[in-house]
Amino acid sequence: MIELTCMYFTWLDSNSWLLEISGKNVLIDPWLVGALTFGNMNWLFKGERRNPRPIPQKIDLILLSQGLEDHAHPETLKQLNKNIPVVGSPNAAKVVQELGYTQVRALEHGSTYCLENQIEIKALPGSPIGPTTLENAYLLKDLTTGNTVYYEPHGYHAPELKDMATIDVVITPLINISLPLVGPIIRGQQTALDLAKLVHPQVMLPTAEAGDVVYEGLLVSLLKASGNLEDFRSMLARENLSTRVLNPKPGERFEVSLEQRSVSVV
């Protein structure tokens, strides 16, 4: 008989997620209040929420994949409790240290962090930022159930994933967003399909989409999106993959039922 376990997720627009795993609340790449800009260049790019997201009442860990504003949003981070533990890429760790956070762990690729012997977090190579820097993707493992969650917000997936066991939940873009002359800046569709064929997730969740956010600026006018969730579901079906693709609504907590993998004795 197959044993089922569950996790809870709340998509908070863009790259922001609240993950409830092994009894702990992990806040990922939070942008909850204020506008999103890069270097205060509103004319180039500006995102604004129709409604601010309430700050979750219970946060056990903040997990940051990158140091850029759309992942380590300064205005949001200033409002969070500075005593909450933070795990982030080296660039993200610098951001929160400068804001006065007291428990910060910079996680290099291949390194792991364990939250109270309940969740293991492994850093993997993620998105390239500039010519020499690779930010972080993460693999989170519930040490009680053995279930895993993989998060990479731009669709850059490390070759190391081929050496890992099946991943239960994947959070990654499922559509493509490109800039003229530059090419894809967010990679979904074929890249996500290749990942599904590699790690056979039970569930895939789209990230990096607008949700309830309104964007404006010169850069926004140049962005081109292609593909949608139905296209991606069709791609999975053609490959005979049983992965479920969910379409979360911004701000709504939802349950994901999973087959339990194995129980680790901690």
N, C-alpha and C positions, 0 to 999 in steps of 0.2 A: 504494500500500500504506500502510495506517495504521500509524504508529509508536506504540508504547506506552511509557509511562514509569510510574513508581510512586512513591508516597509511603508512609510508615508512620505509623500512628497508635496511640496507647495512651490509652484513656479511663480516667481515674483517679478516677471517680465525680464527681457533681455537675457543676461547670463546669470541672473540671481535665482538661487534656489534655497529652500529650507528642506533638509533631508533629516528624517527621523529614523534612526537606525540603531538597533541594540539599546534602545531606551535613551539615546542621546540625540540632541538637536544640533545639527551641523549646518551653519549658515555659509553658503558658498557665494563668493564674488558679489557681495551685497551692494546694490544701488537702490536705496529705499526712499530717499528724500532729496529735494533740490534738483537742479538741472545737471545734465551730463554734457560736459564739453571737454575738449583737449587743449590744455594750455590757455584756457579762457578765450579761445578763438571762436566765439559764437557764430561769426559770419561763415566759418568753415563747416562747423558741425555742432548741432545742439539738439539734445533730447530732453523732452519734458513729459512728466507723467500727467495724465488727466487727473489722477488722484494719488496723493502720497501713499506708499505702503506703510502700514503700521509696523513698528519695530517689534519683532517677536519677543514675547515676555521671557522665554527661557532659551538661552543660547549657551551650549556647552563648548562650542569650538567655532572659530571663524576660519574658513579655508579659502585662500586666495591663490588663483592660478597665475596671475600676472600682476605687474606693478602699474599698468596703465589705468586711467581713470574709469574705464568701463568694467574693470574687475576689482580694483582697489579704489573705490570712489571716496575721495577725501571727505566730502560733506557728510556722507553716511557714517564713515568710520569715526568721525569726530563725535557723533551722537551716541555711539555704542559704548558700553562699559569697557574702560581701558584695561580692566583686570581679566577679561575673557581671554583664554588662550588663543593664540593665532598661529596657524601653520601656513606658510606661503612660499612661493618662489623667492630666491634671493632678492630680486627687485621689489617684490611685494613686501617682504620683510622690512626692507629699508623704509618703505612708506609708513608702515604702522609704528615702527620704532621712533620715527621722527614725530609721530602724533602722540607719543607717550604711552603706548601699550607696554605692559610690564612682563607679559609671558609670550615671547615671540620665538618661533622656531623656523629658521630658514631651511628648507628641505631641498637638497641637491638631488639630481636625477639618480634613481636607484636606491635612495635612502628611504627609511621608513620612520613613522611616528606612531606610537600606540597611545590611544586615549583611554585611560583607566582600565586597561586590559580588556576592553570591550570592542574597540574598533582599531584595526590596523590600517594606516594610510601610507601608501607607497607613491612616491613621486616618479613620474615618467617624463621623457621629453615630450613637449607639447608644441605650441605655436612659435614660429620664428618671429622675433621682433628685431628688425634691422638685420644686417648681414651676418652677425656673429652670435646673437643671443637666442637661445631656445628657452621659452618659459615652460611652465609645468602643466602636465596632465596628472590626474590622480586615479589610483585604484583603491577604493575603500572596501575593507572586508569586515563583516560582522563575525567576530570570533566565537559567537555562540551558535550561529546557524550555518556559518560557512558561506553565506551569500555575499555577492560582491557588486559594487557599483563603480563604473568607470565614467569619468568626466573629462571632456576636452572641448572647449568652447568654440574653436575655430575649424575643427575638422582635420587637424594634423595628428596622425596616429603613429606612434613609435613602432619600429620594426620589432622591438622586444615583445610586443603583444603576441606574436606568433608562438612564443615559448611559454605562454601562460595558459592556464586552464580556462574552461568556459567562463565567461563573464555574464552575470545574471541581468543586470540593468546597465544600459549604455545611455548616457546623456551627451549628445553631440548634435551639431547642425544636420538637418536632413534636406536642406535646400542650398543652392549656391548663390552667393552674392559676389559680384565682380565689379571692378573698376576698369574703364577703358585704358589700354596700354599697360596696365598693371596686372590684370588677370584676377583670378579668384582671391578674395580676402577672407571669405568664409566658404569652406568646402563641405558640401553635403552630397546628396545623391550618390554618384558612383563611389566616392570615398567612403561614405557611410555604408554602402552595400558591400564594399570590399571588407570593411571592418566586421560586418554581420557574418560574412562567410568565414572570417577568420576565428571569431570568438563565440559565435552562435548564441547571442543573448536571448533570454526569455522575453525581454521588453526593451524597446528603444523609445527614448523621450527626446523631442526636438528642443534645442535651445538656440539662443541668439536671435530669436524673432522679436518683433516689436511689441506684441501684446497690447497693453493699453497705453503705449508710449507714442508720442508724436515727435517726429524728427524733422529738422529743417537745416538749411545751410547749403553752401556750394557743393560740398562732398555728397550730400544726400541726393542732390539732383543728378549726380553722375552714376550713382550705384544702380546696378541692374541685378534683379533677382530672377532666378529660374528654378523650376521644379516646384512640387508641392507634396503634401503627405500622401495623397492618393497615388501620385506617380511612384513614390518610394514604396508604398505597399505593393504596387504592381511589380516593381523590380524584385522585391523579396519573393513574391509568389512565383515568378518565372524561374527563380533559383531553388524553388521548393523549400524555402526557409519558413519556419513556423513562428518566427519572431513577431510579437505583438507590437504594433506602433500606436502609442497613445497620443492624444491631442489635448494636453492640459489647458484649462482655462486660468488666466492670470488671477492669482490670489486665492484660488480654491484648493484646499488640502484634499488629496486623494490617496487611496490605498492601492498598493501594487502587491498582488499575491504571487508568491514564487514557490517553486519546488525547493525544498531545503536540501542543501548540498551535503554538508557533513558537520558534525559537532566537534569543536575543538575544546580540549580540556585546558583551561587557563589557570 
